[in-house]
Amino acid sequence: MRVLLAFDKCKGSLSAERMCSLAHSACTRKSREFSAVSVPLTDGGEGFSTILTSGADGEHRKFEARDSLGRQKTVHFGLCRAERLPPKAGEFLSLNGSEKIAILEMASVVGLADLKQEERNPWNTTTLGVGELMREVAGLGVDLILLGIGGSSTNDAGLGALSSLGLRFLDQDGRRIEVPCPSSWNQVSRIETDELMALPPVVIACDVKNRLLGPEGATHQFGPQKGLPENELADLEAAVTDMLAKLVQNFPTAREISEMPGTGAAGGIGFGLSLNYETSLKPGFSLLDHWFGLEEQIGKSDLILTGEGRFDRTSMSGKGPFEVIRLAHRYKRKCLVLAGSVEEEARRECIDRFPFCSIEAFGREDLTLEENFSQAPSLFKSKLETLLPS
């Protein structure tokens, strides 16, 4: 029996690669008849660079950059050649087969998970380190930058990154504002663009359609989860709006760019980069599908195993495991979803729509959240072994 293992991460306990590895071990223990193939899932956040680089037999690199609070940290990125990708991936990214590609992960630099609860404040976080990393890979002579933007802690419209790439923010005395985060934007009197460096085209992996401003924009939709109090939403929205007006003086199309779908993702990083660089947004799951030939793998498999930390209504809004379920249904393949916890309403709706699917929780209700996290590997593996067919 051919089994496809396509797990996303369980945030805080298990990486996507670890879940696939545990599932592979469980399949091996259960029966020698199982032939398991692993395709870890990523939404552009944690694991994006590692998963895609490994999938293309690329080279893993390290670099010292600043985190969202300006502290030095070691970040990871990947380099690969377009010729190592499946033809459909090359077509999806409009490649000719000779390009050198840098694979960057925003969460590796300015990830929300890296900050303590009391440190989370999008007024003060910055994407300076993202720009430093982009500057580094540009110096390596890459032809394309592939940027995963999930899991960020910032809401600075990508202006920190642009500052590291040469954009200068000056106060009324002509002094450079070294950290142009939202709390310092009111000091900006002039913006200078003459030192902005060149970058190769940037492809942003993004499943979010939110624009920069408005009720569905970066601040209102994602600010609270990044530490912004509800009573400060209007103030930060106003700060982004005022900064946009300043940017229009140097970038005449800034307002039009801010209204493009996806520019509100990851605190507006796509907006900022689009002011000066050739950027395009690609759906994250579609990128993964083409990169690994995921749909073809599903069609060739007898059983598909997928899952994540929690399966709920948000999972059904295009997250990786749900897309795997949908593809498995298209090919009439049995799909087993194993999540740390499961929302019953989402389970019923999903099974009604996709009768080849079954959904189970491996977390235990008699344990605390911390205990479930610490015991996640054994809980996951033992539950899966009881569910696998003999």
C-alpha positions in Angstrom: 0.0 0.0 0.0 1.4 3.4 -1.0 0.9 6.0 1.7 1.4 9.7 1.3 2.4 11.6 4.4 1.6 15.3 4.0 1.5 16.9 7.5 1.6 20.6 8.5 3.2 21.7 11.7 1.7 21.5 15.2 2.7 25.0 16.3 4.6 24.9 19.6 5.2 21.1 19.6 5.9 19.4 16.3 7.4 20.6 13.0 5.9 19.4 9.7 9.0 17.4 9.0 8.9 15.8 12.5 5.2 14.8 12.0 6.0 13.2 8.7 9.0 11.4 10.2 6.9 10.0 13.1 4.2 8.9 10.7 6.8 7.2 8.5 8.0 5.3 11.6 4.5 4.3 12.6 3.8 3.0 9.1 7.0 1.0 9.1 6.1 -0.5 12.5 2.6 -1.3 11.4 3.3 -3.3 8.3 6.0 -4.0 5.8 3.4 -3.6 3.1 3.3 0.1 3.6 5.4 2.2 1.2 5.4 5.7 2.6 6.4 9.0 0.9 6.7 12.3 2.8 5.8 15.8 1.6 5.8 18.2 4.6 3.4 21.1 4.2 4.2 24.8 4.8 2.0 27.9 4.6 5.0 30.2 4.1 5.8 30.4 7.8 8.0 28.3 10.0 9.7 25.6 7.9 9.2 27.2 4.5 12.9 27.6 3.7 14.0 24.2 5.0 11.1 22.3 3.4 11.4 23.9 -0.1 15.2 23.9 -0.1 15.4 20.2 0.8 12.7 19.4 -1.7 14.9 20.9 -4.5 18.2 19.4 -3.2 19.4 22.9 -2.5 21.9 24.3 -0.1 21.0 25.4 3.4 22.8 28.6 4.5 23.0 30.7 7.7 23.2 34.5 8.1 23.3 36.9 11.0 20.4 39.4 10.9 18.4 41.5 13.3 15.1 40.2 14.7 12.0 42.3 14.9 13.3 44.1 18.0 16.8 44.7 16.6 18.6 41.9 18.3 21.2 39.9 16.3 20.2 36.3 15.6 21.1 33.4 13.2 18.6 33.0 10.4 18.3 30.3 7.8 17.8 30.5 4.1 18.2 28.2 1.1 19.7 28.3 -2.4 18.6 26.1 -5.2 18.8 25.8 -9.0 15.6 26.0 -11.1 16.8 23.0 -13.1 16.2 20.8 -10.0 12.5 21.7 -9.9 9.7 19.8 -11.6 8.7 21.4 -14.9 5.3 22.5 -13.5 7.1 24.4 -10.7 9.2 26.2 -13.3 6.1 27.1 -15.3 4.3 28.3 -12.2 7.2 30.7 -11.4 7.9 31.6 -15.0 11.4 30.2 -14.9 13.6 29.2 -17.9 15.5 26.5 -16.0 18.8 28.2 -15.4 18.0 30.5 -12.5 19.6 30.5 -9.1 16.9 30.9 -6.5 17.1 32.1 -2.9 14.4 30.8 -0.5 13.8 33.1 2.4 11.4 32.7 5.4 10.2 35.8 7.1 9.4 33.9 10.3 13.0 32.9 10.6 13.9 36.6 10.9 11.0 38.4 12.5 8.8 35.5 13.7 6.1 36.1 16.2 6.9 32.9 18.0 10.4 34.2 18.8 9.0 37.0 21.0 7.8 36.6 24.6 4.2 37.7 25.2 5.3 40.9 26.8 7.6 41.8 23.8 4.8 41.6 21.2 4.0 45.1 20.1 3.6 46.0 16.4 4.3 49.6 17.2 7.9 48.7 17.9 8.6 45.7 15.7 10.5 46.1 12.4 11.4 44.2 9.2 15.0 45.6 9.1 16.4 42.1 9.3 14.3 40.9 6.4 15.9 43.6 4.3 19.3 42.6 5.6 18.7 39.1 4.4 17.5 40.2 1.0 20.6 42.3 0.6 22.8 39.4 1.5 21.2 37.0 -1.1 21.2 39.7 -3.8 25.0 39.9 -3.2 25.2 36.2 -4.0 24.0 36.8 -7.5 20.6 35.1 -7.3 18.1 35.5 -10.1 14.9 35.2 -8.0 14.0 35.6 -4.4 11.2 33.4 -3.1 9.8 34.8 0.2 7.5 33.0 2.6 5.8 35.5 4.8 3.7 33.6 7.4 4.1 33.9 11.1 5.5 37.5 11.3 5.4 39.8 14.3 5.5 43.1 12.3 3.1 45.7 11.0 5.6 48.2 9.5 4.4 48.0 5.9 7.8 46.5 5.0 9.5 49.9 5.5 12.1 48.4 7.8 13.2 46.1 5.0 13.3 49.0 2.6 15.5 50.9 5.0 18.0 48.1 5.0 17.9 48.1 1.3 18.8 51.8 1.1 15.6 53.9 1.6 16.4 56.7 4.0 13.8 58.2 6.5 14.9 61.6 7.8 13.6 63.7 10.6 13.1 67.5 10.4 16.8 68.1 11.2 17.9 65.8 8.4 19.0 63.0 10.7 18.3 59.4 9.6 15.7 57.4 11.6 17.6 54.2 12.0 14.5 52.1 13.0 11.5 53.2 11.0 8.9 51.3 12.9 5.3 52.7 13.4 6.2 54.3 16.7 8.8 56.5 15.0 6.8 57.3 11.8 5.6 60.6 13.2 9.2 61.8 13.2 9.6 61.3 9.4 9.9 64.6 7.6 11.6 63.5 4.4 12.2 60.2 2.5 15.1 59.8 0.2 15.2 57.0 -2.5 18.5 57.6 -4.3 20.4 54.9 -2.3 17.9 52.1 -2.8 19.8 49.0 -4.1 18.6 46.7 -6.9 17.0 43.4 -6.3 16.1 40.5 -8.5 12.4 39.7 -8.9 10.6 38.7 -5.7 7.9 36.1 -5.5 5.9 36.1 -2.3 4.2 33.0 -1.1 0.9 34.3 0.3 -2.6 32.8 0.7 -4.0 36.0 2.3 -6.0 38.4 0.1 -6.2 41.3 2.6 -5.3 44.8 1.4 -3.1 47.1 3.4 -5.8 49.3 4.9 -9.4 49.0 6.0 -11.4 46.7 8.3 -10.0 43.7 6.5 -6.5 45.2 6.3 -3.2 44.4 8.0 -3.8 46.3 11.2 -7.4 45.4 12.0 -7.1 41.7 10.9 -3.7 40.8 12.2 -2.7 43.5 14.7 -4.4 41.9 17.8 -2.6 38.5 17.3 0.7 40.4 17.2 0.1 42.0 20.5 -1.8 45.2 19.6 -4.5 46.1 22.1 -8.0 46.5 20.7 -8.2 50.1 21.8 -5.1 51.0 19.7 -6.3 49.6 16.4 -7.6 52.9 15.2 -4.4 54.7 16.2 -2.1 52.2 14.3 -4.4 52.3 11.3 -4.1 56.1 11.3 -0.3 55.8 11.5 -0.2 53.5 8.5 -2.6 55.8 6.6 -0.4 58.9 7.4 2.7 57.1 6.3 1.1 56.1 3.1 0.5 59.8 2.3 4.2 60.5 2.9 5.3 57.6 0.7 3.1 58.9 -2.2 5.5 61.9 -2.6 8.3 59.5 -3.6 6.3 56.6 -4.9 3.4 58.0 -6.9 1.6 54.6 -7.3 1.8 53.8 -3.5 -1.9 54.3 -3.0 -2.8 52.0 -5.9 -0.4 49.4 -4.6 -1.9 49.5 -1.1 -5.3 48.5 -2.6 -3.9 45.4 -4.3 -5.1 42.0 -2.7 -2.4 40.5 -0.5 -0.6 43.8 0.4 -1.9 43.5 3.9 -0.3 40.1 4.6 2.5 39.9 7.1 2.1 43.5 8.2 2.3 44.9 4.7 5.7 43.5 3.6 4.3 42.9 0.1 3.2 46.5 -0.1 6.6 47.9 0.9 8.6 45.7 -1.5 6.2 46.4 -4.4 7.0 50.2 -4.1 10.4 49.7 -5.7 10.8 46.1 -6.8 9.3 43.6 -9.3 7.1 41.5 -7.0 4.4 38.9 -7.5 2.2 37.1 -5.0 1.6 33.4 -5.5 -0.8 31.2 -3.5 1.3 29.3 -1.0 -0.4 25.9 -1.3 -0.2 26.1 -5.1 3.5 26.8 -4.9 4.0 23.7 -2.7 1.8 21.6 -4.9 3.9 22.4 -8.0 7.2 22.3 -6.1 6.6 18.7 -4.9 4.1 17.5 -7.5 1.7 17.0 -4.6 -1.4 16.4 -6.7 0.3 13.7 -8.7 1.6 12.1 -5.5 -2.0 12.0 -4.2 -3.3 10.4 -7.4 -0.6 7.6 -7.1 -1.3 6.9 -3.4 -3.8 4.5 -1.8 -4.0 6.3 1.5 -3.2 10.0 2.4 -2.3 11.0 5.9 -2.4 14.7 6.8 -3.0 17.0 9.8 -2.0 20.0 11.9 -2.1 21.3 15.4 -5.8 22.1 15.4 -8.4 21.4 12.8 -11.3 23.9 13.0 -13.3 26.3 10.8 -10.2 28.3 9.9 -8.6 25.1 8.5 -11.3 25.0 5.8 -10.3 28.4 4.5 -7.6 27.1 2.3 -5.0 25.7 4.8 -2.7 23.0 3.6 -4.4 19.9 5.2 -7.8 21.0 3.9 -6.4 21.4 0.4 -4.9 17.9 0.7 -8.4 16.6 1.7 -9.9 18.3 -1.3 -7.4 16.8 -3.7 -7.8 13.3 -2.1 -11.5 13.6 -2.7 -11.0 14.5 -6.3 -9.1 11.2 -6.8 -11.4 9.3 -4.5 -8.6 8.4 -2.2 -9.1 7.6 1.5 -7.7 10.5 3.6 -7.0 10.3 7.4 -6.6 13.7 9.2 -4.8 13.6 12.5 -4.8 16.8 14.5 -3.8 17.8 18.0 -7.4 18.9 18.6 -10.5 18.9 16.4 -13.5 21.3 16.4 -16.5 19.0 16.1 -18.5 21.3 13.8 -15.6 21.5 11.4 -15.2 17.7 11.5 -18.9 17.1 10.7 -19.0 19.6 7.8 -15.8 18.3 6.3 -16.9 14.6 6.4 -20.2 15.6 4.9 -18.5 17.2 2.0 -15.7 14.7 1.6 -17.0 11.2 2.6 -13.6 9.6 1.9 -12.2 11.6 4.8 -11.9 10.8 8.5 -10.7 13.2 11.2 -9.3 12.3 14.5 -7.6 14.1 17.4 -4.4 12.7 19.0 -4.4 15.1 21.9 -5.9 14.0 25.2 -8.7 16.0 26.9 -7.5 14.8 30.4 -4.1 16.5 29.9 -3.3 20.2 30.1 -2.2 22.1 27.0 1.4 22.0 28.3 1.2 18.3 28.9 -0.2 17.7 25.4 2.6 19.8 23.9 5.4 18.0 25.8 3.9 14.5 25.0 2.9 15.3 21.4 5.4 13.0 19.7 4.3 9.9 21.6 0.6 10.8 21.6 0.7 11.4 17.8 2.5 8.2 17.0 0.5 5.9 19.3 -2.8 7.3 18.0 -1.8 6.9 14.4 -0.7 3.3 15.0 -4.2 2.5 16.2 -5.8 4.0 13.1 -3.6 2.6 10.4 -5.2 -0.3 8.5 -3.5 -3.7 9.1 
